[in-house]
């Protein structure tokens, strides 16, 4: 009986998707960004945390077309990811001596006097609803601030790109 000793790999073909991305940038503009309901995830040591679905809705530049395609970009982010983005934006503004650019505030974290019952406070439906509204306000104001986008486009794009784990 013959045994296969070497299995040759299939050839790899590379494609340039950057030209398609540039085309998308020219064909679509931002309509809005939605922060959807959260999913409660079980972490280590029995902790739980919220992961927010962030959906970027794009609008076609050519609205004459009857069958317009409205693409969406979806990713999932924790509150700490939003905090990290805000810190990076503030740092970028300070480093480029553009402190006059307004970086919106995030909704507050769990109050210090609720830290001892963090899990219960962090999972309260009303509190999560207010946090969702605050996160949506934050990301939309970042995206609509032209000066901020010009200064920190790379940070915003990285935040909105779906991660490999998504």
Protein Blocks (a to p, Z undefined) as FASTA:
>chain_A
ZZdfbdcddddddddfklmmmmmmmmpccfbdcdddddddddeehiacdddddddddddf
blmbmbbccddddddddfklmmmmmmmmmmmmmmnopakbccddddddddfklmmmmmmm
mmgmklmmmmmmmmmmmmmmmmmmmklmmmmmmmmmmmmpccfkZZ
